[in-house]
């Protein structure tokens, strides 16, 4: 769920919901006669971005990363999971550990990192863009995050 996306977690949960025959029965009985009615605008147009789902501020995300970093000192699995995907290429000479989590929906794109030096100094970097009217330029945010990580490394 953390490394790839929340959709992956959904897929994994579906696998636990029933055995293969049970899933086939569900699909045959409940979904076979329903039309698939998805317009491309359904997944490319921001919908209620400012009122549904994403309410965390950058400060909230920083606190979450700090809490996860503290928890990770007691439970190495936390660190392992967050480090599975660094989000962007990072200088491993500058950063002994990189934990990452990103998320998006049409009209919102967020990336966050917990970066730790070999001396154990921790830093959190968060980039968030919200546009309730249009898709967010995600590549610009990725580039800003990457540049921010490089700047922190030079401190």
Secondary structure, DSSP 8 states (H G I E B T S, - for coil): --SS-HHHHHHHHHHHHS-HHHHHHHIIIIITTS-----GGGTTS--STTTSS----HHHHHHHHHHHHHHHHH-HHHHHHHHS--SS---TTT-SEEEEEEEEETTEEEEEEEEE-TT--EEEEEEEEE-TTS---HHHHHHHHHHHHHHHHT-
